[in-house]
């Protein structure tokens, strides 16, 4: 379940936030009604970013082997297809 809390809860209710994060939830923190940050466990962060790091490394290797380059318009139009 999504948890949205004011950033002041980091100071005032840290154990509750820790329990939510340990349970696998991300906690969205707001400041003055606007999103300020997201708190999550290191394991959840790694789960979200490890594949991205692998794919970026793969793209770097492919770029080193080829002279073909794409504009950002090319890339984003291919992603939207």
C-alpha positions in Angstrom: 0.0 0.0 0.0 1.3 3.5 -0.8 2.2 5.5 2.2 2.3 9.3 1.9 3.5 11.2 4.9 4.8 14.7 5.8 8.6 14.9 5.9 8.3 15.8 9.6 7.4 12.2 10.2 11.0 11.3 9.7 11.7 12.9 13.0 8.5 12.3 14.8 7.5 8.8 13.7 10.7 7.2 12.4 9.9 3.7 13.9 6.7 3.6 11.9 8.5 4.6 8.7 11.2 2.0 9.4 8.6 -0.7 9.8 6.9 0.2 6.6 10.2 0.2 4.7 11.3 -3.1 6.3 7.9 -4.5 5.2 8.8 -3.8 1.5 6.8 -0.6 1.1 8.2 2.7 -0.1 7.2 5.8 1.9 6.6 9.0 -0.1 7.4 12.1 1.9 5.9 15.5 1.3 7.1 19.0 2.2 4.5 21.8 2.1 2.1 19.4 0.3 4.6 18.6 -2.5 6.6 15.4 -3.1 10.0 15.7 -1.5 11.5 12.2 -1.4 10.9 8.5 -1.3 12.3 6.3 1.5 12.9 2.6 0.7 15.0 -0.3 1.8 18.4 -0.8 0.2 17.2 -4.1 -1.1 14.2 -2.5 -2.8 16.4 0.2 -4.3 18.8 -2.4 -5.6 15.8 -4.4 -7.1 14.7 -1.3 -9.0 18.2 -0.2 -10.2 20.2 -3.4 -10.7 18.6 -4.2 -14.1 19.0 -0.6 -15.2 22.7 -0.7 -14.4 23.1 -4.0 -16.3 21.2 -2.5 -19.3 23.3 0.7 -19.3 26.5 -1.4 -19.2 25.2 -3.4 -22.1 24.4 -0.2 -24.1 27.9 1.1 -23.4 29.4 -2.2 -24.8 27.2 -2.0 -27.9 28.1 1.7 -28.5 31.8 0.8 -28.2 31.4 -1.8 -31.0 29.4 0.4 -33.4 29.6 3.9 -35.0 25.8 4.2 -35.2 24.4 6.9 -33.0 20.7 7.8 -32.3 19.2 11.2 -31.5 17.0 11.4 -28.4 14.0 11.7 -30.8 14.9 8.4 -32.4 15.2 6.7 -29.0 12.0 8.0 -27.5 9.9 7.4 -30.7 11.1 3.8 -30.6 10.2 3.4 -26.9 6.7 4.7 -27.5 6.0 2.1 -30.2 
